[in-house]
Amino acid sequence: MLPLVFLVSFAAIALASWGILRPRDETVARRIAPATPRLTRERRLEGNILSRTALPSLRAFGNRAASWLPQNFVRRIDHMLDMANNPWSLPGFLGTWALIFGAAVALWLWLVTARVDATVLQALVLGMAILPFAALGPYAVLRRRVKTRTKAIVLALPDALDLMVTSVEAGMGPDAAFLLVHQKTKGPLSEAIQDYLRQASLGRSRAEALVSVAEKTGVQDFITLAAAINQGEELGTSLGDVLRRQAEDLRALRAQRAREQAQKMPVWMTIPLVFCFLPAMGAVIVVPSILNLIDFATGLGD
């Protein structure tokens, strides 16, 4: 039983590490590349034995798990993967998640059966210590990546809009302004703009490409900006005026969020005050008083 647990745990960790560290698949470049039989055959033969044997089985298992799970939950995970810039495919993520949970269950069963004198309470404690981390760990990692990426886009969007306003008022077109922002900025916002430029270069309309990229990021400010740009083009409004108005609104929103975070700081400061400073103060002030009281009471008895 022990070698099996170690083997399953090693396979889960190896697959999770490969999924995080593997190079991203350039979907647009793969679609526009010439599809010849020789290239298809070379693509089928490239990669190591793990990518040619274990990963297809993992994706198949992930597809089966997606059919068993509630569809609302599967769609939510798929949308979160899009918001995280697709670090892994949906079947691969679900398959790895299920494999990690299975390894945790096997480890828990081995720990319980290894001790013949283990009680039900001990088994429950071990299960509560192991299974929740395996069940919620992959989701927590994905959610953390989504929040980090969303926060980076929200912080970078007002400055990028200021640059776009300057570019458009200088006579540049919308796509040229987006390209300039992509070249001058880095991070998730630059990647999202690059995705928009790729879709537009493949023949998709500007409005559809912009809305698709904005919805993929899941950032409400970006979605509002895309809707405002498309509405301004439909109504014939100057793009510079639309961008300037959106830039002013986003700067006001950023200042409002900063004030809200500043107002929350006193509440967060009470946590270290209660759990760190108050016990130490109690130990310094209350404990000597209790000891003196005990000595005084003992002296009265004598």
Backbone torsions as a table, in degrees:
resi	resn	phi	psi	omega
1	MET	NA	-39.5	-177.9
2	LEU	-64.3	-45.6	176.9
3	PRO	-59.9	-35.7	179.4
4	LEU	-65.2	-41.1	178.9
5	VAL	-63.6	-45.1	179.3
6	PHE	-62.9	-39.8	-179.4
7	LEU	-65.5	-44.0	179.9
8	VAL	-67.0	-40.1	178.9
9	SER	-64.8	-42.5	178.8
10	PHE	-63.8	-41.2	179.0
11	ALA	-64.6	-40.1	179.6
12	ALA	-65.0	-44.2	-179.8
13	ILE	-66.6	-39.9	179.7
14	ALA	-64.5	-43.1	179.7
15	LEU	-67.9	-39.7	178.2
16	ALA	-64.9	-41.7	178.8
17	SER	-65.1	-41.4	178.9
18	TRP	-64.6	-39.4	-179.7
19	GLY	-65.9	-33.3	-179.1
20	ILE	-79.9	-38.8	-173.2
21	LEU	-93.3	-7.9	-176.7
22	ARG	-70.2	151.1	177.3
23	PRO	-67.7	144.7	-178.8
24	ARG	-71.5	145.9	178.7
25	ASP	-84.7	121.8	178.3
26	GLU	-80.1	97.0	-173.8
27	THR	-66.5	-42.8	-177.9
28	VAL	-66.0	-44.7	179.0
29	ALA	-63.1	-35.0	179.2
30	ARG	-70.2	-33.1	-179.2
31	ARG	-73.3	-35.8	-177.4
32	ILE	-88.3	-7.4	178.5
33	ALA	-71.6	146.2	178.8
34	PRO	-65.9	125.9	-178.3
35	ALA	-91.8	101.5	178.7
36	THR	-113.5	154.6	179.2
37	PRO	-59.1	-35.9	-178.6
38	ARG	-66.6	-42.9	178.5
39	LEU	-65.8	-38.0	178.4
40	THR	-63.9	-41.4	179.3
41	ARG	-67.1	-39.2	178.1
42	GLU	-67.0	-37.1	179.1
43	ARG	-67.2	-32.7	179.0
44	ARG	-70.5	-30.5	-176.8
45	LEU	-91.2	-12.1	-177.2
46	GLU	-77.5	161.3	-179.4
47	GLY	96.4	167.5	-179.0
48	ASN	-88.3	-177.9	-176.3
49	ILE	-68.0	-27.6	178.9
50	LEU	-66.4	-43.1	-178.6
51	SER	-72.7	-20.1	-178.1
52	ARG	-95.5	-16.6	-176.8
53	THR	-119.1	-56.1	-173.1
54	ALA	-75.2	-39.7	-174.5
55	LEU	-66.7	-41.3	174.7
56	PRO	-59.7	-38.2	177.3
57	SER	-66.2	-37.5	178.4
58	LEU	-65.3	-41.9	178.6
59	ARG	-65.6	-39.7	177.6
60	ALA	-62.8	-41.2	177.0
61	PHE	-65.6	-36.4	176.6
62	GLY	-65.6	-38.5	175.8
63	ASN	-63.9	-39.5	177.6
64	ARG	-66.1	-41.3	177.7
65	ALA	-64.1	-36.4	178.0
66	ALA	-64.7	-31.5	177.4
67	SER	-75.3	-24.7	178.5
68	TRP	-83.0	-33.7	-174.8
69	LEU	-76.3	161.0	174.6
70	PRO	-61.3	138.1	-174.6
71	GLN	-67.3	-31.5	176.3
72	ASN	-63.4	-39.9	178.0
73	PHE	-67.2	-40.8	179.1
74	VAL	-64.6	-42.2	178.3
75	ARG	-65.4	-35.7	178.1
76	ARG	-65.6	-43.6	178.2
77	ILE	-63.7	-40.1	179.0
78	ASP	-63.5	-40.7	178.0
79	HIS	-67.4	-37.3	177.1
80	MET	-66.6	-35.4	175.3
81	LEU	-65.2	-38.3	174.9
82	ASP	-64.0	-42.4	179.1
83	MET	-65.6	-28.7	176.9
84	ALA	-86.6	11.1	178.5
85	ASN	69.1	33.5	173.8
86	ASN	52.2	61.2	175.5
87	PRO	-68.3	-19.6	179.1
88	TRP	-155.6	155.9	177.5
89	SER	-74.6	160.4	-179.3
90	LEU	-63.0	-47.0	177.6
91	PRO	-62.9	-39.6	179.0
92	GLY	-63.9	-40.2	179.8
93	PHE	-67.6	-45.9	-179.9
94	LEU	-65.9	-39.0	178.0
95	GLY	-64.7	-42.9	177.8
96	THR	-66.3	-39.0	176.9
97	TRP	-59.5	-47.2	178.9
98	ALA	-64.7	-37.5	179.3
99	LEU	-66.3	-41.2	178.1
100	ILE	-64.6	-41.4	178.9
101	PHE	-66.5	-38.6	176.9
102	GLY	-64.1	-39.2	176.8
103	ALA	-64.2	-38.5	178.5
104	ALA	-66.4	-40.3	177.6
105	VAL	-63.5	-42.7	177.9
106	ALA	-62.8	-40.6	177.5
107	LEU	-64.1	-41.3	178.8
108	TRP	-64.1	-43.7	178.8
109	LEU	-63.7	-37.9	178.8
110	TRP	-67.4	-41.0	179.1
111	LEU	-65.0	-34.5	-179.7
112	VAL	-74.2	-44.1	-177.8
113	THR	-76.9	-19.5	-180.0
114	ALA	-68.2	-27.5	178.7
115	ARG	-106.5	111.0	-177.4
116	VAL	-70.9	-23.6	-178.8
117	ASP	-95.4	15.1	-178.9
118	ALA	-71.1	134.3	179.0
119	THR	-89.0	171.1	178.8
120	VAL	-65.0	-37.4	179.1
121	LEU	-64.0	-42.1	178.0
122	GLN	-63.8	-40.0	177.8
123	ALA	-63.9	-39.9	178.3
124	LEU	-66.1	-40.1	179.1
125	VAL	-64.3	-43.1	177.2
126	LEU	-63.1	-40.2	178.5
127	GLY	-64.8	-40.3	178.1
128	MET	-69.5	-24.0	-179.9
129	ALA	-85.6	-23.4	-174.2
130	ILE	-108.5	-50.2	-169.4
131	LEU	-66.7	-40.6	-180.0
132	PRO	-61.6	-35.6	179.0
133	PHE	-66.2	-40.3	178.9
134	ALA	-71.4	-33.1	-178.2
135	ALA	-76.2	-34.1	-175.7
136	LEU	-108.5	-9.9	-176.5
137	GLY	-60.0	-55.1	179.6
138	PRO	-59.4	-39.5	178.2
139	TYR	-65.7	-38.8	179.0
140	ALA	-65.6	-39.6	177.9
141	VAL	-64.3	-44.3	179.1
142	LEU	-64.6	-42.5	180.0
143	ARG	-64.6	-37.3	177.7
144	ARG	-64.5	-40.7	178.8
145	ARG	-66.5	-38.6	177.9
146	VAL	-63.8	-44.7	-179.5
147	LYS	-64.9	-39.5	179.1
148	THR	-64.7	-43.5	-179.7
149	ARG	-67.8	-41.2	179.4
150	THR	-64.1	-42.4	179.3
151	LYS	-63.7	-39.4	179.2
152	ALA	-64.4	-39.3	178.9
153	ILE	-67.5	-42.5	-179.7
154	VAL	-62.0	-40.7	-179.2
155	LEU	-71.9	-33.5	-175.6
156	ALA	-87.5	-16.9	-173.8
157	LEU	-65.5	-43.8	179.8
158	PRO	-61.4	-42.5	178.3
159	ASP	-65.8	-37.7	177.3
160	ALA	-65.6	-36.1	177.9
161	LEU	-67.2	-38.6	176.1
162	ASP	-60.1	-41.6	177.7
163	LEU	-65.5	-38.3	178.0
164	MET	-66.4	-40.1	178.3
165	VAL	-60.6	-45.4	179.1
166	THR	-62.4	-40.5	-178.5
167	SER	-68.1	-43.9	-178.5
168	VAL	-67.2	-42.1	178.5
169	GLU	-67.9	-20.6	176.4
170	ALA	-82.9	-3.7	176.3
171	GLY	109.0	3.6	179.2
172	MET	-80.4	152.3	176.6
173	GLY	-78.4	170.0	-178.6
174	PRO	-60.5	-46.7	-179.0
175	ASP	-66.8	-36.6	176.9
176	ALA	-66.0	-36.0	176.9
177	ALA	-67.4	-41.6	176.2
178	PHE	-62.5	-40.1	178.8
179	LEU	-64.4	-39.0	178.2
180	LEU	-64.4	-41.5	178.1
181	VAL	-63.3	-39.7	178.5
182	HIS	-63.9	-37.9	-178.9
183	GLN	-74.8	-31.5	-174.7
184	LYS	-92.9	-10.1	-178.3
185	THR	-120.0	165.5	177.1
186	LYS	-134.7	163.9	176.3
187	GLY	104.2	-166.4	-176.5
188	PRO	-61.2	-36.2	179.3
189	LEU	-65.2	-40.9	176.7
190	SER	-62.7	-38.8	178.0
191	GLU	-66.7	-39.0	178.4
192	ALA	-65.3	-42.1	178.0
193	ILE	-65.6	-37.0	176.4
194	GLN	-62.8	-39.5	176.7
195	ASP	-63.3	-40.4	176.7
196	TYR	-62.5	-44.2	-180.0
197	LEU	-64.4	-35.8	177.5
198	ARG	-65.9	-45.2	178.6
199	GLN	-63.3	-40.3	178.6
200	ALA	-66.7	-37.0	179.3
201	SER	-69.7	-23.6	178.0
202	LEU	-84.1	2.8	175.1
203	GLY	104.9	-0.7	178.2
204	ARG	-76.0	144.9	-178.7
205	SER	-63.7	152.7	-176.5
206	ARG	-62.6	-40.1	-178.3
207	ALA	-65.7	-46.5	-179.3
208	GLU	-64.6	-42.8	-179.5
209	ALA	-64.1	-41.9	-178.5
210	LEU	-67.2	-42.3	179.1
211	VAL	-66.9	-39.4	179.8
212	SER	-63.1	-44.5	-179.8
213	VAL	-67.2	-40.4	179.8
214	ALA	-64.3	-42.8	178.2
215	GLU	-68.4	-30.6	178.2
216	LYS	-66.6	-37.2	178.2
217	THR	-71.6	-28.3	-178.6
218	GLY	75.2	9.5	-179.7
219	VAL	-88.6	120.6	-176.1
220	GLN	-64.3	-35.9	178.2
221	ASP	-62.6	-40.4	178.6
222	PHE	-68.2	-40.0	177.9
223	ILE	-63.0	-42.4	177.7
224	THR	-63.6	-41.0	178.0
225	LEU	-62.3	-44.1	179.0
226	ALA	-62.7	-42.1	178.9
227	ALA	-65.4	-38.8	179.6
228	ALA	-67.0	-40.9	178.9
229	ILE	-64.2	-44.5	-179.8
230	ASN	-66.5	-39.4	178.1
231	GLN	-67.1	-38.7	177.6
232	GLY	-64.0	-38.0	177.0
233	GLU	-67.6	-38.0	178.7
234	GLU	-66.7	-36.3	-178.1
235	LEU	-88.9	-6.2	-179.9
236	GLY	80.2	17.7	179.0
237	THR	-75.9	148.3	178.8
238	SER	-61.7	132.8	-179.3
239	LEU	-65.2	-34.0	178.3
240	GLY	-63.1	-41.6	178.3
241	ASP	-64.8	-40.8	179.6
242	VAL	-63.4	-46.6	-179.2
243	LEU	-65.7	-38.7	179.5
244	ARG	-64.3	-42.8	178.7
245	ARG	-63.5	-42.6	179.0
246	GLN	-66.0	-36.9	178.0
247	ALA	-63.9	-41.2	177.7
248	GLU	-63.8	-42.2	179.6
249	ASP	-65.1	-40.7	-179.0
250	LEU	-68.5	-36.9	176.2
251	ARG	-65.4	-38.4	177.4
252	ALA	-65.7	-39.5	177.4
253	LEU	-65.3	-39.5	179.0
254	ARG	-65.3	-40.3	176.9
255	ALA	-65.4	-38.7	178.4
256	GLN	-64.8	-41.7	178.1
257	ARG	-64.7	-37.5	178.1
258	ALA	-64.5	-40.0	177.5
259	ARG	-65.9	-39.0	178.0
260	GLU	-63.8	-41.7	177.6
261	GLN	-64.8	-37.3	177.7
262	ALA	-65.9	-35.7	178.5
263	GLN	-71.6	-24.4	179.1
264	LYS	-81.6	-16.7	-175.4
265	MET	-60.6	-42.3	177.8
266	PRO	-59.0	-34.1	178.9
267	VAL	-67.9	-43.9	179.7
268	TRP	-68.0	-28.3	179.7
269	MET	-70.8	-20.0	177.9
270	THR	-69.9	-22.3	-178.8
271	ILE	-66.1	-54.5	175.9
272	PRO	-66.3	-26.9	178.3
273	LEU	-65.1	-42.0	-176.8
274	VAL	-74.5	-43.6	-171.6
275	PHE	-91.6	-14.0	-177.3
276	CYS	-116.3	-52.4	-173.0
277	PHE	-81.0	-43.3	-177.0
278	LEU	-63.5	-43.0	175.5
279	PRO	-60.8	-39.8	178.9
280	ALA	-65.7	-42.4	177.8
281	MET	-64.4	-37.7	177.6
282	GLY	-65.2	-38.8	179.2
283	ALA	-66.1	-34.6	-177.9
284	VAL	-79.4	-36.6	-173.0
285	ILE	-96.2	-47.4	-171.8
286	VAL	-79.1	-42.8	-175.7
287	VAL	-60.4	-47.5	176.3
288	PRO	-59.3	-36.0	178.3
289	SER	-64.9	-39.8	178.5
290	ILE	-65.4	-41.4	178.8
291	LEU	-64.2	-41.6	176.9
292	ASN	-63.7	-37.4	178.7
293	LEU	-66.5	-39.3	178.7
294	ILE	-65.3	-43.2	177.4
295	ASP	-62.4	-40.0	179.4
296	PHE	-64.9	-43.2	179.5
297	ALA	-65.1	-36.8	178.4
298	THR	-66.1	-39.4	178.7
299	GLY	-64.9	-34.2	177.5
300	LEU	-66.3	-32.8	178.6
301	GLY	-70.0	-30.9	179.0
302	ASP	-71.8	NA	NA
